[in-house]
Amino acid sequence: MEYINHLFFLLLVLISASAANAATFTLQNRCSTTIWPGTLSGRGPLLINGGTQLNPGQSITFDVPHQWSGRFWPRTGCSFGPNNHKCSTGDCGGGLLQCNGVGGEPPATLAEFTLDDLNFYDVSVVDGFNIPVSIYPSGGTGDCKKVECFSDLNTSCPQELQVVDDGGRVVACKSACTAYHTPEYCCTGEYGNPQSCKPSSFSKIFKAACPSYYSYAYDDATSTFTCRGATGYLIRFC
C-alpha cells in the first residue's frame, strides 16, 4: 500500500509540473540588427522581466505557465546610455530595457497569446507595424498553423502613416487608427461592431502584404489561430 501511495504521489507531482509549464517559448532574432523584445502579461506572471536584448542570430528560451495571456513585440533602435534612454519603435516607459509591466508604444508588431486548454494566438498590426514577426507552434493538435510574414510593410507604408527616424529612414508604419483616432478607423462608437466596421484602404495594404496578420479590429476569421496542447512556440523576428 505504501508503494502504491508513493507512485500516486509521484504521478500527482508529474501532472502538476506539466500543468505549471504549459509551453516553452523561444524568441529568435533573425534581423541583421539588434532588437529588444518587450513583453506584457494580461494574465499570469510577467515573463523575462518585461524585456531583453537579442543580438542578430541570438535566441532566448523560457517556460510559460498554463492559463497565461499576453503579448510580445520587437523594439528597435534602442539606446540605454546614461544620457539617452529611448527606442525608435516600440518604446516602453522611456527607454527601459525591462518594461516591467509597461506596454509598448505604437506602432509595433504584436505577437499575442492566450494559453489555456485551447491556445489562441495571432500576429497583430492593428496598432501598426515595425518589423516582421512570425509564430511557429510545435506539438499539439488541431489547426496549429504557423503565422508567417517576411514583408517589410515600411517600404509600402503610405506617407501619412510613416514613422521616420532622425536619419530620415522609415522605421515603422502606423495603423489608420493610431494616425487619425477616428471611430471609423478604430472600430469604436457607431462603428463598434463587425457589421459597420469594415477593412479600410490602409488595413488592406497590411493584409495584402501579410495575409495571416490581424489587420483591423474585426479581422478574426483569417487571423486568429488555435492549437490544443502545443509544447512550444517559436516567435521569430524578421
C-alpha positions as CSV (number, residue, x, y, z in Angstrom):
1,M,0.0,0.0,0.0
2,E,2.8,2.4,0.9
3,Y,4.5,1.7,-2.5
4,I,1.2,2.5,-4.3
5,N,0.8,5.7,-2.4
6,H,4.3,6.7,-3.3
7,L,3.6,6.1,-7.0
8,F,0.4,8.1,-6.7
9,F,2.3,11.0,-5.2
10,L,4.9,10.9,-8.0
11,L,2.0,10.9,-10.5
12,L,0.5,14.0,-8.9
13,V,3.9,15.7,-9.0
14,L,4.3,15.0,-12.7
15,I,0.8,16.2,-13.5
16,S,1.3,19.4,-11.5
17,A,4.6,20.0,-13.2
18,S,3.0,19.5,-16.6
19,A,0.2,21.9,-15.8
20,A,2.6,24.5,-14.4
21,N,4.6,24.8,-17.6
22,A,2.1,24.9,-20.5
23,A,4.6,25.6,-23.2
24,T,8.2,26.6,-23.9
25,F,8.6,29.9,-25.8
26,T,11.6,30.9,-27.9
27,L,12.3,34.4,-29.1
28,Q,14.7,34.4,-32.1
29,N,16.3,37.4,-33.8
30,R,16.7,36.8,-37.5
31,C,17.2,40.5,-38.2
32,S,20.5,42.0,-39.3
33,T,20.5,44.4,-36.3
34,T,19.9,44.1,-32.6
35,I,16.3,44.2,-31.3
36,W,14.9,44.4,-27.8
37,P,11.8,42.3,-27.4
38,G,9.3,43.5,-24.9
39,T,6.5,41.5,-23.2
40,L,3.4,42.4,-21.3
41,S,1.2,39.9,-19.4
42,G,-2.6,40.2,-19.3
43,R,-3.0,37.1,-17.0
44,G,-0.2,35.3,-15.2
45,P,3.4,36.3,-14.3
46,L,5.5,38.9,-16.1
47,L,8.0,37.0,-18.3
48,I,11.7,37.8,-18.7
49,N,11.1,40.9,-16.5
50,G,9.2,42.5,-19.4
51,G,12.0,42.7,-21.9
52,T,15.5,41.7,-23.0
53,Q,18.1,42.3,-25.7
54,L,18.7,40.0,-28.7
55,N,21.7,40.4,-31.0
56,P,21.5,39.2,-34.6
57,G,21.1,35.4,-34.6
58,Q,20.6,35.2,-30.9
59,S,17.7,33.4,-29.2
60,I,16.2,33.1,-25.7
61,T,14.0,30.2,-24.4
62,F,11.8,30.2,-21.3
63,D,8.8,28.4,-19.9
64,V,5.3,29.9,-19.9
65,P,2.7,28.6,-17.5
66,H,-0.8,27.3,-18.2
67,Q,-3.5,29.9,-18.3
68,W,-1.2,32.7,-19.3
69,S,-2.1,35.5,-21.7
70,G,0.0,38.4,-23.0
71,R,2.0,39.8,-25.9
72,F,5.5,40.2,-27.3
73,W,6.7,42.9,-29.5
74,P,10.0,44.0,-31.0
75,R,11.7,47.3,-30.1
76,T,14.2,48.8,-32.5
77,G,16.8,51.5,-32.4
78,C,17.1,51.4,-28.6
79,S,19.7,53.3,-26.6
80,F,20.2,52.8,-22.9
81,G,23.1,55.1,-22.3
82,P,23.4,57.5,-19.4
83,N,22.2,60.5,-21.4
84,N,19.8,58.9,-23.9
85,H,17.1,56.4,-22.9
86,K,14.7,55.6,-25.8
87,C,13.8,53.3,-28.6
88,S,12.9,54.3,-32.1
89,T,9.9,52.0,-32.1
90,G,8.0,50.0,-29.5
91,D,9.4,52.0,-26.6
92,C,8.1,51.2,-23.1
93,G,8.2,53.8,-20.4
94,G,11.0,56.0,-21.6
95,G,13.7,53.5,-22.8
96,L,13.6,50.8,-20.2
97,L,15.5,47.6,-21.1
98,Q,13.0,45.6,-19.0
99,C,9.5,47.0,-19.5
100,N,8.3,45.8,-16.0
101,G,4.6,45.8,-16.9
102,V,4.6,48.8,-19.3
103,G,3.2,48.3,-22.8
104,G,4.9,49.2,-26.0
105,E,4.3,52.5,-27.7
106,P,2.5,52.0,-31.1
107,P,3.3,51.4,-33.9
108,A,4.8,47.9,-33.2
109,T,4.0,44.4,-34.5
110,L,2.4,42.3,-31.7
111,A,2.6,38.5,-31.1
112,E,-0.5,37.8,-28.9
113,F,-1.3,34.6,-26.9
114,T,-3.9,33.2,-24.7
115,L,-2.9,29.9,-23.2
116,D,-5.5,27.5,-21.8
117,D,-6.8,24.1,-22.6
118,L,-7.1,25.6,-26.1
119,N,-4.5,28.1,-27.1
120,F,-5.2,31.2,-29.1
121,Y,-2.6,33.2,-30.9
122,D,-2.1,35.8,-33.6
123,V,0.2,38.5,-35.0
124,S,-1.5,41.9,-35.0
125,V,-0.8,45.1,-36.8
126,V,-4.0,46.7,-35.6
127,D,-1.8,49.3,-33.8
128,G,0.8,49.4,-36.6
129,F,3.9,47.7,-37.8
130,N,7.6,48.0,-37.2
131,I,9.3,44.7,-38.3
132,P,8.0,41.3,-39.4
133,V,7.1,38.8,-36.7
134,S,6.2,35.1,-37.3
135,I,4.9,32.4,-34.9
136,Y,5.6,28.7,-35.3
137,P,3.8,26.3,-32.9
138,S,5.3,22.9,-32.1
139,G,3.4,19.8,-30.9
140,G,-0.3,20.0,-30.1
141,T,-3.4,19.0,-32.1
142,G,-5.9,20.9,-34.2
143,D,-5.1,23.6,-36.7
144,C,-1.8,24.7,-35.1
145,K,-0.9,26.7,-38.1
146,K,2.2,28.9,-38.5
147,V,1.7,32.7,-38.7
148,E,4.4,33.8,-41.1
149,C,5.3,37.0,-43.0
150,F,8.6,38.4,-44.2
151,S,7.3,41.5,-46.0
152,D,8.7,44.9,-44.8
153,L,5.5,46.9,-44.6
154,N,7.6,50.1,-44.1
155,T,8.5,50.0,-47.7
156,S,4.9,50.3,-48.9
157,C,3.6,52.4,-46.0
158,P,1.6,55.5,-47.1
159,Q,3.4,58.7,-46.4
160,E,0.7,59.9,-43.9
161,L,1.3,56.7,-41.8
162,Q,5.1,56.7,-41.8
163,V,7.3,57.0,-38.7
164,V,10.7,58.4,-39.7
165,D,13.8,58.3,-37.5
166,D,16.4,61.1,-37.2
167,G,18.2,59.9,-40.3
168,G,15.1,60.1,-42.4
169,R,14.5,56.3,-42.6
170,V,11.0,54.9,-42.3
171,V,11.2,52.7,-39.2
172,A,7.5,51.9,-38.6
173,C,4.1,52.2,-40.2
174,K,1.1,53.5,-38.1
175,S,-2.3,52.0,-38.4
176,A,-5.1,54.3,-39.5
177,C,-6.5,54.2,-36.0
178,T,-3.2,55.2,-34.5
179,A,-2.7,58.0,-37.0
180,Y,-6.3,59.5,-37.1
181,H,-8.0,58.3,-33.9
182,T,-11.5,58.3,-35.6
183,P,-14.3,55.8,-34.8
184,E,-14.4,54.6,-38.4
185,Y,-10.7,53.5,-38.3
186,C,-10.7,52.4,-34.7
187,C,-14.0,50.5,-34.8
188,T,-15.4,52.4,-31.9
189,G,-18.8,54.2,-31.2
190,E,-21.2,53.6,-34.0
191,Y,-18.5,51.6,-35.8
192,G,-18.0,49.3,-32.8
193,N,-19.3,46.1,-34.4
194,P,-18.3,43.9,-37.4
195,Q,-21.3,45.0,-39.5
196,S,-20.4,48.7,-39.6
197,C,-16.6,48.5,-39.2
198,K,-15.0,47.2,-42.4
199,P,-11.4,46.9,-43.7
200,S,-10.1,50.4,-44.7
201,S,-7.9,51.1,-47.7
202,F,-5.0,51.3,-45.2
203,S,-5.7,48.0,-43.4
204,K,-6.0,46.4,-46.9
205,I,-2.4,47.4,-47.6
206,F,-1.3,45.5,-44.5
207,K,-3.5,42.5,-45.3
208,A,-2.2,42.2,-48.9
209,A,1.4,42.1,-47.7
210,C,0.8,39.8,-44.7
211,P,-2.4,37.8,-45.3
212,S,-2.2,35.9,-41.9
213,Y,-1.8,39.1,-39.9
214,Y,-4.6,40.6,-37.8
215,S,-5.1,43.9,-39.8
216,Y,-8.0,45.6,-38.2
217,A,-10.3,45.1,-35.2
218,Y,-12.7,42.5,-36.7
219,D,-10.2,40.5,-38.7
220,D,-10.8,37.3,-36.7
221,A,-11.9,34.9,-39.5
222,T,-8.5,34.8,-41.2
223,S,-6.1,35.9,-38.4
224,T,-7.0,34.1,-35.1
225,F,-5.3,30.7,-34.8
226,T,-5.8,27.9,-32.3
227,C,-3.8,24.9,-31.1
228,R,-4.6,22.4,-28.3
229,G,-1.7,21.3,-26.1
230,A,1.2,22.8,-28.0
231,T,4.5,22.1,-26.3
232,G,6.2,25.2,-27.7
233,Y,6.1,28.4,-29.7
234,L,8.9,30.0,-31.7
235,I,8.5,33.7,-32.2
236,R,10.8,34.8,-35.0
237,F,11.6,38.5,-35.6
238,C,12.4,39.2,-39.3
